Amino acid sequence: MEKTLNRIHPVSDPEATYFLQVSWEKDLGTGFGLLLSDCQFAWTGTESEADISREAADIEMDREKYVQELRKALIAREESADKYNFVIS
């Protein structure tokens, strides 16, 4: 299983720091798990392969393109860090 951990500062509260861990088996397109923490509380969730397909269809985006965008947003490296905003609600 692969995992990444990123520090994020949501636009909804720029002074706050959250940590986002994403874990997956083969690739994000087969589903993934999320763990979000503000170091006081933690929240978990999962996205299945069916969820990803449905979301791509809902926004009328090619599934492979959608998975690429998920990868950029959730497993951000320095090159994509300024291109995605997070809102915590």
N, C-alpha and C positions, 0 to 999 in steps of 0.2 A: 504494500500500500504506500502510495506517495502522499506527502503532506507538505503544505506550505504554511507559513505564519507571516502575516503582514500587520504592520501598525497602520491604523487609519485614523484620520481626523475628519469626522463627518461635517458636511457643510451646515447641518442643522445645529451643531454645537462645536464650532472650530477649536475651542479650548479643551475639549474632551479628547481623550486618547482611548481607542478601542483596539483590541487585537482580534484579527480574523484568521482562523485556521480553516483551511480547506483540505479535505482528504478524499482520495479517489483511488480506484483500482487500476483500470486500464487507461482511461482518459475521461475527461469531464463529460463527454457525450454519453457515457454509460451510467451516469449518475455520480453524485458526490455528497459528502457530508460537510456541514458547516458548524463551527463553534465560534461564537462571538462573545467576547468578554471585555468588561471595563475594569477588571481586576477586583471588582467587588461582587459582581453578579456575572453569570454566564448563561448563554442561550444556545440551544442546539437545534439543528434542523437537517433535513435531507431533501435532495432533489433526485427523483428517479429518472430513468431514461425516458419514460412516458411523459413525465412532467416537462422535461426539456423539449421534447417533440411538440407537445401541446403549446408551450409558450412561444416557440418559434413560429408555429402556425398562426397563433393569435396575433402576432405582430407582422405576419406575412413576410417573414425572413427565411431564407434558405437555412435549413437546419445546421449544416456545416458552418455557415457564416455565423450563426447564432452561437454555436459552441466556441468558435474562435473569439468572439466578443466576450463571452463568459470567461474564457481563459485570460484575456487581457485585463478584464475588470477584477476578477477574483484572485488571480495569481500574478498580480502586478509586479513587474520588475521596475527598475528605475525609469525605463523608457516610456512606460505608460502611466506612471504615478500621477501626473498632472492632467490626464485625459478623462478620468472617471471621478464622479462625486458620489458620496454616500450620504444618505439621510437615514437617521435612526429614529424610528417611531414606535 
